[in-house]
Every structure is written in structure tokens, then in C-alpha cells.
């Protein structure tokens, strides 16, 4: 699963499910989480599904636009 955050990556089984998409979603999530110095946990069980947990700090120290 190391490639799941790579831009345009789609799992090999996506053709079996007819799922639409471009493969950009998880790479965008990774960038946003990194920007806010958060963490992503992945729990995948083949044949059952995958759970993503995103944790963001309350105050990342990033400046906000006014």
C-alpha cells in the first residue's frame, strides 16, 4: 500500500468495482494533512475494506489569511 498516496494511483481492483475517479483524492489529502502537520493512519483488510483516520492538531502554528 505504499503507493496509495501517489498522484493518479488507482488500486488494481478498481476495474472490478467500476469505481470512478482520477486517483488524486488521497494525494490531496496527504498534502493537506502534511501542511497542517497532522497524521494519517491506514487500516486495510483485504476483501473487507480500508479505514483512513486523519488527525489534525488544534493549532498547527500555520498563519491564516485575513
C-alpha positions in Angstrom: 0.0 0.0 0.0 2.9 2.4 -0.2 1.6 3.9 -3.5 -1.8 4.9 -2.3 -0.8 8.5 -1.7 0.9 8.8 -5.2 -0.9 11.1 -7.6 -3.1 9.3 -10.2 -2.6 5.9 -8.5 -5.6 3.6 -8.6 -5.7 0.2 -7.0 -5.6 -2.7 -9.4 -9.0 -4.0 -8.2 -10.8 -0.7 -9.2 -11.7 -2.2 -12.5 -13.6 -4.9 -10.8 -15.8 -2.4 -8.9 -16.4 0.1 -11.7 -15.4 2.9 -9.3 -14.9 6.2 -10.9 -12.1 8.6 -10.1 -8.8 10.1 -11.1 -6.5 8.9 -8.3 -6.0 12.4 -7.0 -8.0 12.3 -3.8 -5.6 10.6 -1.4 -2.6 12.6 -2.7 -4.5 15.8 -2.0 -5.5 14.6 1.5 -1.8 13.8 2.2 -0.7 17.3 1.1 -3.3 19.0 3.3 -2.5 16.8 6.3 1.2 17.5 5.9 0.5 21.2 5.6 -1.2 21.1 9.0 1.4 18.8 10.5 -1.1 16.1 11.0 -1.1 12.3 10.7 -2.9 9.7 8.5 -3.4 6.1 9.7 -4.5 3.4 7.3 -6.1 0.1 8.3 -6.8 -2.2 5.4 -8.3 -5.6 5.4 -8.3 -7.3 2.0 -11.8 -8.2 0.9 -13.4 -6.1 3.7 -12.3 -2.5 3.1 -10.0 0.2 4.2 -10.3 2.8 7.0 -8.4 6.1 6.9 -8.0 8.1 10.1 -6.9 11.7 9.8 -5.7 13.6 12.9 -5.0 17.3 12.7 -3.6 19.4 15.6 -5.9 22.0 17.0 -3.2 24.7 16.4 -0.6 23.9 13.8 1.1 27.3 14.0 0.3 28.0 10.4 -0.7 31.6 9.6 -4.2 32.3 8.4 -5.2 34.6 5.6 -7.2 37.7 6.7 
